[in-house]
Amino acid sequence: MKKVMRCLIALLLCACLLPSAVACKNNKPSIESGNSSDVETKPGNLPVETDEDGYVLDDLPNNPAFDKTVRMLYWEDVENVEFDVSDPYGDRISNSIYMRNLAVEERLGIKLSFHGTAGNYGNLDNFLATAQAGSISGDYDLFAGYSMSGASLAINGLCLDMKTQKYLNFEKPWWPESLTSETTIIDKLFFASGDISTNLLHMMYVVFYNQEMIDAVSLENPVELVDEGTWTYEKMFDMAKGMYVDTNSNDIADQDDQYGFSAGKMHYEALFTGAGIKTIEKNNLGWMIVSPTFNSAKTTKLLDDICTFVHGSDDGFYGTTFEKGHTLFAIDRSYYAMIHKEEMSFTYGIVPIPKYDTIQEGYATCLGNPFTVYSIAKSSVIPDIAAATLECLASEAYRKVTPELFEATMKYQYSDVPASARMYDLIRNSVIIDLGRIFDKELGGYPHTLFSNPIAKNAPESFSSSYRTGEETMLERLKTSINPAFSK
């Protein structure tokens, strides 16, 4: 009877989701990036098997009937729904996640068992301690944690090399190559993400722009600048000059005034990624090293220019004000539009984080840290089944969740400018992973603080001395703990 009821619920939800599924039919995620493409071939030009809507299918066996419970430890203080959805009658995104989980259980003959614990940035130690305790007692098969948790799990020997596990196929579109190739260290992959994490899409950094303010003073169209390849940070700041108005006439620059640009403390780092600067990268042997671009003339100039504009003029605001309708440009994660949709009664659009200069080839999208990376617990007694579950969760998310979240919702509901749908595609295609952000905790926090502190304190000159101290710590930790963990 219980199974019949679940099937009835599934049918009802399918009917509810059908309109958006039809609307997204031609917006198939691509092989390379998870977005639309008509190229569907495997290496060697072998055809990729697809469903009736053109979505790529996985290689998992049909009806394996594993008859096991797969236990997942996840971070329960996640910012947006992603894991266990018990109520099938919530919002459309929650419904699609419910359908994904149901499909995985039905396809593999398993039961998903979700175990939550605090694990966001402030609770990383708790998540690691819970994972360690669970590994000793054999409580978990999968880990799903805040982006920085995967590095700690790997360094502490708590997860398996996913590249050696049966059933996982990292050539499939739900595992974006740009992510998996970067997080493969010395030919080992201990954590991965992609369509399986709804929060990865929510955390893409964008520039929001107020179309009404642009029209009011006849500024250039940001979308056209993007298309021309001339959308740079200097262009953005130049357009934002002269926009300040003391709206409330209190002679104080506060949140109620009009600005040309605003961004909160954490969000300025997106400009460094957008400029092609990395903190940590890999050498030709696959070992992690401090990036030569970290302490570069480009970094110094960017710090100087940001501080000059934000702290040296009234046109920039160090904080978040865009939702009030009187800020021209703002940097934030894409889900900012979801949070403030009801407040933003004005016309707004989105474009990528600007380039450093016009010579730079393409745009680069930074990911906010609160997305999820997934791992297989080394202590699992059913690693093959855990791997199959991970593959199935990602595969079903690619077909059920991503079309609902990205194609039907983000691209068409979280912007008022039609061209923003195309901009979202460009932004998603240009996501860049900086290993320093993933390994920030294990590197003493320096990849983050060396950028953010000089801006927060309006002291760009402090970068050089702080960098010397930070580099020493980072090099030591790479040598003694991080690289050795991947070379075993």
C-alpha positions as CSV (number, residue, x, y, z in Angstrom):
1,M,0.0,0.0,0.0
2,K,2.8,2.4,0.9
3,K,4.5,1.8,-2.5
4,V,1.2,2.4,-4.3
5,M,0.8,5.7,-2.4
6,R,4.3,6.8,-3.3
7,C,3.6,6.0,-7.0
8,L,0.4,8.1,-6.9
9,I,2.3,11.0,-5.3
10,A,5.0,10.7,-8.0
11,L,2.3,10.8,-10.8
12,L,0.7,13.8,-9.3
13,L,4.1,15.6,-9.0
14,C,4.9,14.7,-12.6
15,A,1.7,16.4,-13.7
16,C,2.5,19.5,-11.7
17,L,6.0,19.7,-13.1
18,L,5.0,18.9,-16.7
19,P,4.6,22.5,-17.9
20,S,8.1,23.5,-17.0
21,A,9.5,20.2,-18.3
22,V,7.9,20.9,-21.7
23,A,9.3,24.4,-21.6
24,C,12.8,23.1,-20.9
25,K,12.6,20.2,-23.4
26,N,15.0,22.0,-25.8
27,N,17.3,23.3,-23.1
28,K,19.2,20.1,-22.6
29,P,22.3,20.2,-20.4
30,S,25.4,19.6,-22.5
31,I,28.2,17.1,-22.3
32,E,30.9,19.5,-21.3
33,S,29.3,22.0,-19.0
34,G,25.8,21.0,-18.0
35,N,24.1,23.5,-20.4
36,S,22.4,23.2,-23.8
37,S,24.2,21.6,-26.8
38,D,23.3,19.5,-29.8
39,V,26.6,17.6,-29.6
40,E,26.0,14.3,-27.8
41,T,28.9,11.9,-28.5
42,K,31.3,10.0,-26.5
43,P,35.1,10.0,-27.1
44,G,35.7,8.0,-30.3
45,N,32.4,9.4,-31.8
46,L,30.3,6.7,-30.2
47,P,26.7,7.9,-29.7
48,V,25.5,8.8,-26.3
49,E,22.2,7.2,-25.2
50,T,19.5,9.8,-24.5
51,D,15.9,9.8,-23.3
52,E,12.9,10.9,-25.3
53,D,13.6,14.6,-24.4
54,G,17.2,14.4,-25.4
55,Y,18.8,14.2,-22.0
56,V,21.8,11.9,-21.6
57,L,21.2,8.7,-19.7
58,D,23.6,7.0,-17.3
59,D,25.2,3.6,-17.6
60,L,23.8,2.1,-14.4
61,P,22.4,-1.4,-14.6
62,N,18.6,-1.7,-14.9
63,N,16.8,-2.8,-11.7
64,P,19.9,-4.0,-9.8
65,A,17.7,-4.5,-6.6
66,F,20.6,-3.8,-4.2
67,D,18.3,-4.0,-1.3
68,K,20.4,-1.9,1.0
69,T,20.1,1.3,3.0
70,V,22.5,4.0,1.9
71,R,23.3,6.4,4.7
72,M,24.4,10.0,3.9
73,L,25.8,12.5,6.4
74,Y,24.9,16.0,5.1
75,W,25.3,19.6,6.4
76,E,21.9,20.5,7.7
77,D,22.6,24.2,7.9
78,V,22.8,24.4,4.1
79,E,21.4,27.6,2.6
80,N,19.0,26.1,0.0
81,V,17.1,22.8,-0.1
82,E,19.2,19.9,-1.6
83,F,19.0,16.7,0.4
84,D,16.0,15.1,2.2
85,V,12.6,16.4,1.1
86,S,9.8,14.7,3.1
87,D,6.9,16.8,1.9
88,P,6.2,16.2,-1.7
89,Y,3.9,19.2,-1.9
90,G,6.4,22.0,-1.3
91,D,7.7,24.5,-3.9
92,R,8.7,23.3,-7.4
93,I,12.4,22.9,-6.6
94,S,11.7,20.8,-3.5
95,N,9.2,18.7,-5.5
96,S,11.9,18.0,-8.2
97,I,14.4,16.9,-5.4
98,Y,11.7,14.7,-3.9
99,M,11.2,13.1,-7.4
100,R,14.9,12.6,-7.8
101,N,15.3,10.8,-4.5
102,L,12.2,8.7,-5.2
103,A,13.6,7.7,-8.6
104,V,17.0,6.8,-7.1
105,E,15.3,4.5,-4.6
106,E,13.1,2.9,-7.1
107,R,15.8,2.4,-9.7
108,L,18.4,0.9,-7.4
109,G,16.2,-0.9,-5.0
110,I,17.7,1.0,-2.0
111,K,16.5,3.2,0.8
112,L,18.1,6.6,1.3
113,S,18.8,7.5,4.9
114,F,19.7,11.1,5.5
115,H,21.6,12.2,8.7
116,G,22.1,15.9,9.2
117,T,24.5,17.8,11.3
118,A,25.8,21.4,11.4
119,G,28.5,21.9,8.8
120,N,28.6,25.4,7.3
121,Y,31.7,27.5,7.4
122,G,31.4,28.1,11.1
123,N,30.7,24.5,11.8
124,L,33.3,22.7,9.7
125,D,35.0,21.2,12.7
126,N,31.7,19.8,13.9
127,F,31.1,18.2,10.5
128,L,34.6,16.7,10.4
129,A,34.3,15.4,13.9
130,T,30.9,13.8,13.1
131,A,32.3,12.2,10.0
132,Q,35.3,10.9,11.9
133,A,33.2,9.4,14.6
134,G,30.8,7.9,12.0
135,S,33.8,6.4,10.2
136,I,34.9,4.6,13.3
137,S,31.5,3.2,13.9
138,G,30.7,2.6,10.2
139,D,27.6,4.8,10.3
140,Y,27.9,6.5,6.9
141,D,28.3,5.5,3.2
142,L,28.3,9.0,1.7
143,F,29.4,12.5,2.8
144,A,27.7,15.6,1.5
145,G,29.3,18.7,3.0
146,Y,30.0,22.4,2.6
147,S,32.6,23.0,-0.2
148,M,35.6,23.1,2.1
149,S,34.6,19.9,4.0
150,G,35.8,17.7,1.1
151,A,39.4,18.8,1.5
152,S,39.4,18.0,5.3
153,L,37.7,14.7,4.7
154,A,40.4,13.7,2.1
155,I,43.3,14.9,4.2
156,N,42.1,12.9,7.2
157,G,41.8,9.8,5.1
158,L,38.0,9.5,5.5
159,C,37.0,9.0,1.8
160,L,37.7,6.8,-1.2
161,D,39.3,7.8,-4.5
162,M,36.2,8.2,-6.6
163,K,38.1,7.5,-9.8
164,T,38.6,3.9,-8.8
165,Q,35.0,3.2,-7.9
166,K,32.6,1.1,-9.9
167,Y,29.5,2.8,-11.5
168,L,30.8,6.4,-11.4
169,N,31.3,7.9,-14.9
170,F,32.9,11.4,-14.8
171,E,32.6,11.8,-18.6
172,K,28.9,12.3,-18.1
173,P,27.5,15.9,-18.2
174,W,26.2,15.9,-14.6
175,W,29.9,15.9,-13.5
176,P,31.2,19.1,-15.1
177,E,34.7,18.5,-16.5
178,S,35.8,22.0,-15.4
179,L,35.1,21.0,-11.8
180,T,36.3,17.4,-11.7
181,S,39.5,18.0,-13.6
182,E,40.5,20.8,-11.2
183,T,39.7,18.8,-8.1
184,T,41.6,15.8,-9.3
185,I,44.9,16.0,-7.4
186,I,47.8,13.7,-8.4
187,D,45.2,11.7,-10.3
188,K,43.0,11.2,-7.3
189,L,39.4,12.5,-6.9
190,F,38.1,12.4,-3.4
191,F,35.1,14.8,-3.8
192,A,33.0,16.0,-6.6
193,S,30.0,18.2,-7.4
194,G,27.8,19.3,-10.3
195,D,24.1,18.9,-11.0
196,I,23.9,16.8,-7.8
197,S,24.2,20.1,-5.8
198,T,21.4,22.6,-6.3
199,N,23.5,25.1,-4.2
200,L,26.3,25.1,-6.8
201,L,23.9,26.8,-9.2
202,H,22.6,29.2,-6.5
203,M,26.2,30.2,-5.6
204,M,27.3,31.4,-9.1
205,Y,28.5,35.0,-8.7
206,V,27.0,37.5,-11.1
207,V,26.7,41.3,-11.5
208,F,23.2,42.6,-11.0
209,Y,22.3,45.8,-12.8
210,N,19.4,48.2,-12.4
211,Q,18.0,48.7,-15.9
212,E,15.9,51.7,-14.9
213,M,19.0,53.6,-13.6
214,I,20.9,52.7,-16.8
215,D,18.0,54.1,-18.9
216,A,17.6,57.2,-16.8
217,V,21.2,58.4,-17.6
218,S,21.6,56.7,-21.0
219,L,24.4,54.4,-20.0
220,E,25.7,51.7,-22.3
221,N,23.9,48.3,-22.2
222,P,25.9,45.9,-20.0
223,V,24.8,42.9,-22.1
224,E,26.1,44.5,-25.3
225,L,29.4,45.2,-23.5
226,V,29.6,41.5,-22.5
227,D,29.0,40.4,-26.1
228,E,31.7,42.8,-27.4
229,G,34.2,41.6,-24.8
230,T,34.6,45.1,-23.3
231,W,32.9,44.3,-20.0
232,T,35.8,44.9,-17.6
233,Y,36.0,45.9,-13.9
234,E,37.3,49.3,-15.0
235,K,34.4,49.8,-17.3
236,M,32.0,48.9,-14.5
237,F,33.5,51.3,-12.1
238,D,33.6,54.0,-14.8
239,M,29.9,53.6,-15.5
240,A,29.2,53.7,-11.7
241,K,31.0,57.1,-11.2
242,G,28.9,60.1,-10.3
243,M,25.9,58.0,-9.3
244,Y,25.9,58.9,-5.6
245,V,22.9,60.8,-4.2
246,D,22.3,61.6,-0.5
247,T,18.8,60.5,-0.9
248,N,17.7,61.0,2.7
249,S,19.7,64.3,3.0
250,N,21.4,63.3,6.3
251,D,24.9,64.0,5.1
252,I,25.8,60.4,5.8
253,A,26.6,57.7,3.2
254,D,24.2,55.0,4.4
255,Q,22.1,52.2,2.9
256,D,19.3,54.5,2.0
257,D,21.4,56.5,-0.5
258,Q,21.9,56.0,-4.2
259,Y,25.1,54.3,-5.3
260,G,26.9,53.2,-8.5
261,F,28.2,50.0,-7.0
262,S,27.8,47.8,-3.9
263,A,29.2,44.5,-2.6
264,G,29.4,42.8,0.7
265,K,32.8,41.7,2.2
266,M,32.8,38.1,0.9
267,H,31.8,39.1,-2.6
268,Y,34.8,41.2,-3.7
269,E,36.7,38.0,-4.2
270,A,34.7,37.3,-7.3
271,L,36.5,40.2,-9.0
272,F,39.8,38.4,-8.5
273,T,38.5,35.1,-10.0
274,G,36.9,37.2,-12.8
275,A,40.3,38.7,-13.5
276,G,41.9,35.3,-14.0
277,I,43.7,35.3,-10.7
278,K,44.1,32.1,-8.8
279,T,45.4,31.4,-5.3
280,I,46.3,27.7,-5.7
281,E,46.8,25.7,-8.8
282,K,48.5,22.5,-10.0
283,N,51.9,22.0,-11.6
284,N,52.5,19.7,-14.6
285,L,52.8,16.7,-12.2
286,G,49.4,17.3,-10.6
287,W,50.8,18.7,-7.3
288,M,49.2,21.7,-5.7
289,I,51.2,24.9,-5.6
290,V,50.7,28.5,-4.8
291,S,49.7,30.2,-8.0
292,P,52.1,32.7,-9.5
293,T,49.1,34.9,-10.2
294,F,48.3,35.2,-6.5
295,N,51.0,37.7,-5.7
296,S,51.1,39.6,-9.0
297,A,51.0,43.1,-10.4
298,K,47.4,42.3,-11.5
299,T,46.4,41.5,-7.9
300,T,48.0,44.7,-6.6
301,K,46.3,46.9,-9.2
302,L,42.9,45.3,-8.6
303,L,43.2,45.8,-4.8
304,D,44.2,49.5,-5.3
305,D,41.4,50.2,-7.7
306,I,38.7,48.5,-5.6
307,C,39.8,50.3,-2.5
308,T,40.0,53.7,-4.3
309,F,36.5,53.3,-5.8
310,V,34.7,51.8,-2.8
311,H,36.4,53.7,0.0
312,G,37.8,56.7,-1.8
313,S,34.5,57.9,-3.4
314,D,30.9,58.1,-2.5
315,D,29.9,56.1,-5.5
316,G,30.8,52.7,-4.0
317,F,29.2,51.1,-0.9
318,Y,30.8,48.4,1.2
319,G,27.7,46.3,1.8
320,T,24.5,45.1,0.2
321,T,21.9,47.6,-1.1
322,F,20.8,46.5,-4.5
323,E,17.3,45.3,-3.5
324,K,16.4,48.8,-2.4
325,G,16.3,49.9,-6.1
326,H,18.9,52.7,-6.0
327,T,22.2,50.9,-6.8
328,L,23.4,50.7,-10.4
329,F,25.6,47.6,-10.0
330,A,26.0,44.9,-7.3
331,I,28.0,41.7,-7.0
332,D,26.3,38.8,-5.3
333,R,25.4,35.1,-5.7
334,S,22.7,34.3,-8.2
335,Y,20.3,33.2,-5.5
336,Y,20.2,36.8,-4.2
337,A,17.5,37.4,-6.7
338,M,15.4,34.5,-5.3
339,I,15.8,35.9,-1.7
340,H,14.8,39.5,-2.6
341,K,12.5,38.9,-5.6
342,E,9.5,40.4,-3.8
343,E,11.4,43.5,-2.8
344,M,12.8,44.2,-6.2
345,S,10.0,46.0,-7.9
346,F,12.3,47.6,-10.4
347,T,13.6,46.2,-13.7
348,Y,17.0,44.5,-13.3
349,G,19.2,42.1,-15.3
350,I,22.4,40.1,-14.8
351,V,25.8,39.9,-16.5
352,P,29.0,37.9,-15.7
353,I,31.6,39.1,-13.3
354,P,33.7,41.5,-15.4
355,K,37.1,40.7,-16.9
356,Y,40.3,42.3,-15.9
357,D,40.9,43.9,-19.3
358,T,39.8,43.5,-22.9
359,I,42.8,41.3,-23.7
360,Q,41.5,38.6,-21.3
361,E,39.9,35.9,-23.5
362,G,36.8,35.0,-21.6
363,Y,34.8,35.6,-18.5
364,A,35.4,33.6,-15.3
365,T,32.6,32.9,-12.8
366,C,33.5,32.4,-9.1
367,L,31.4,30.1,-6.9
368,G,30.3,31.2,-3.5
369,N,31.6,28.7,-0.9
370,P,28.2,27.4,0.3
371,F,27.8,24.6,-2.3
372,T,28.0,20.9,-1.6
373,V,30.8,18.4,-2.4
374,Y,30.1,14.7,-2.3
375,S,32.4,11.9,-1.2
376,I,32.2,8.1,-0.6
377,A,33.1,7.1,3.0
378,K,36.1,5.0,3.2
379,S,34.5,3.0,6.0
380,S,31.4,2.1,4.0
381,V,30.9,-1.7,3.7
382,I,28.9,-1.1,0.5
383,P,31.2,1.2,-1.5
384,D,30.0,0.0,-4.9
385,I,26.3,0.6,-3.9
386,A,27.3,4.0,-2.5
387,A,29.0,4.9,-5.8
388,A,26.0,3.8,-7.8
389,T,23.8,5.9,-5.5
390,L,25.9,8.9,-6.0
391,E,25.9,8.4,-9.8
392,C,22.1,8.0,-9.8
393,L,21.5,11.0,-7.6
394,A,23.6,13.2,-10.0
395,S,22.1,11.7,-13.1
396,E,18.5,12.1,-11.9
397,A,19.2,15.6,-10.7
398,Y,20.5,16.5,-14.2
399,R,17.2,15.4,-15.7
400,K,14.8,16.4,-13.0
401,V,16.2,19.1,-10.8
402,T,18.5,21.2,-13.0
403,P,15.8,21.8,-15.7
404,E,13.4,23.0,-13.0
405,L,15.9,25.1,-11.1
406,F,18.1,26.6,-13.8
407,E,16.2,26.5,-17.0
408,A,12.6,27.2,-15.8
409,T,13.3,29.2,-12.6
410,M,16.6,31.1,-12.5
411,K,16.8,32.0,-16.2
412,Y,13.2,33.3,-16.5
413,Q,12.0,34.2,-13.1
414,Y,15.0,35.8,-11.4
415,S,15.6,38.6,-13.9
416,D,13.3,41.0,-15.8
417,V,15.6,41.4,-18.9
418,P,15.1,38.7,-21.6
419,A,18.8,38.7,-22.4
420,S,19.6,37.5,-18.9
421,A,18.6,33.9,-19.8
422,R,21.5,33.9,-22.3
423,M,23.7,35.6,-19.7
424,Y,23.0,32.8,-17.2
425,D,24.1,30.2,-19.8
426,L,27.4,32.2,-20.3
427,I,27.9,32.5,-16.6
428,R,27.4,28.8,-16.0
429,N,29.7,27.8,-18.8
430,S,32.4,30.0,-17.3
431,V,32.5,28.6,-13.8
432,I,36.1,28.4,-12.5
433,I,37.2,26.4,-9.4
434,D,40.0,27.9,-7.4
435,L,41.6,25.2,-5.3
436,G,42.5,27.8,-2.7
437,R,38.9,28.4,-2.0
438,I,38.2,24.6,-1.6
439,F,41.3,24.1,0.6
440,D,41.0,27.5,2.4
441,K,40.6,26.0,5.9
442,E,43.5,23.6,5.5
443,L,45.6,26.5,4.2
444,G,45.0,28.6,7.3
445,G,42.4,30.8,5.7
446,Y,45.0,32.7,3.7
447,P,43.5,32.3,0.2
448,H,40.4,34.2,1.5
449,T,41.8,36.7,4.0
450,L,44.7,37.9,1.8
451,F,42.2,39.4,-0.6
452,S,39.4,40.4,1.7
453,N,41.2,42.0,4.6
454,P,43.0,44.8,2.6
455,I,39.6,45.7,1.1
456,A,37.7,45.6,4.4
457,K,40.4,47.8,6.1
458,N,41.0,50.0,3.0
459,A,44.7,49.1,3.2
460,P,45.7,47.7,-0.1
461,E,49.4,48.3,0.8
462,S,49.1,45.7,3.5
463,F,48.8,42.9,1.0
464,S,52.6,42.5,0.4
465,S,53.6,41.9,4.0
466,S,50.5,39.8,4.8
467,Y,51.3,37.7,1.7
468,R,54.8,36.9,2.8
469,T,53.5,35.4,6.1
470,G,50.6,33.6,4.3
471,E,52.8,32.1,1.6
472,E,55.1,30.6,4.2
473,T,52.2,28.9,5.9
474,M,50.6,27.7,2.7
475,L,53.8,26.3,1.3
476,E,54.4,24.4,4.6
477,R,50.9,22.9,4.7
478,L,51.0,21.9,1.0
479,K,54.3,20.2,1.7
480,T,53.5,18.4,4.9
481,S,49.8,17.6,4.9
482,I,47.9,18.4,1.7
483,N,49.9,17.0,-1.1
484,P,51.0,13.9,0.9
485,A,47.4,13.0,1.5
486,F,46.8,12.7,-2.3
487,S,50.1,11.0,-3.1
488,K,49.6,8.0,-0.9
